[in-house]
Amino acid sequence: MDLPLELVRTLAVIVESGSLDAAAAELHVTPSAVSQRLKALESRLGRVLLVRSKPARPTAAGQAIIRLARQLDALEHDTLVDLGLTEGGPVEVPLAVNADSLSTWFLPALATLAADGIVFELHRDDQDYTAGLLESGTVSAAVTSQEQPVAGCSVRPLGRMRYLPVASPEFVRRWFAEGGGYADAPLIDFDRKDALQTQYLVAIGADPARPPRHHVPASNDFANAVVLGFGWALVPELQSDELIKQGRLVRLEGPHLEVPLFWQRWKLDSPLLAGIETAVISAARAALRQ
């Protein structure tokens, strides 16, 4: 059985854009033509590939087709480069990365590649969830805390991101000087997926259900909320060291926490993905604990 590339890519565009109408605009065809291509692909495979929701989302079978579309994009780019036929522009490379890496060491790793004309689509998620974006075919590679390789992917260690428990000087005087400490002091989570503070409280024998919690879902704003005294939190050493030296944050008593990070990408013989991997690993090993 063959899979017409036009049909495969149409499904990927539908999911990326969120609807058949948006895909039609991007592909410069009518919505009816997009619908016909989708029906033709589903008929050929004998499987439903798309959940007609808002936004549209792929079924498990659809995810496999989207992975194929992403892989074809990377291989097509490499072939055009080999042939010296890159006038059509660079391929867009989707990557997944956790917020703390994105705000510290990850963007500098990609800067030279971006200057060379590679276009990146970055998906931010918690490090415990980025591997799911690989499984769904949404991204070609990911920074993840998952060491077990996703099916069809290779995995390389990046290093360990160290987190320090910190708070503002005024917050420490208010909550830690009189013996209340971790048991009662408000804390800050990045979002409701963020389990670092909970893991820390469990590790030191405190009740994670007791303290009030703020949620600040942006890495720089998260650190700023700690500086402003909203609560204590685990802040990456790469962000907190300078703030501690400036006296804007205080290192709290208790151990640090380290999160191992890994780079997972599709197993493709692709110079494009290999070059990105080399840049990411080099930057990570310079910035992270090894």
Buried (B, 14 or more C-beta within 10 A) or exposed (E): EEBEEEBBBBBBBBBBBBBBBBBBBBBEBEBEBBBBBBEBBBEEBEBEBBEEEEEBBBBEBBBBBBBBBBBBBBBBBBEBBEEEEEEEEBBBBBBBBBBBBBBBBBBEBBEEBEEEEBEBEBBBBBBBBBBBBBBBBBBBBBBBBBEEBBEBBBBEBBBBBBBBBBBBEEBBEBBBEEEEBBBBBBBBBBEEEBBBBBBBBEEEEBEBEEBEBBEBBBBEEBBBBBBEBBBBBBBBBBBBBEBBEEEBBBBBEBEEBBBBBBBBBBEBEBEBBEBBBEBBBEBBBEBBBE
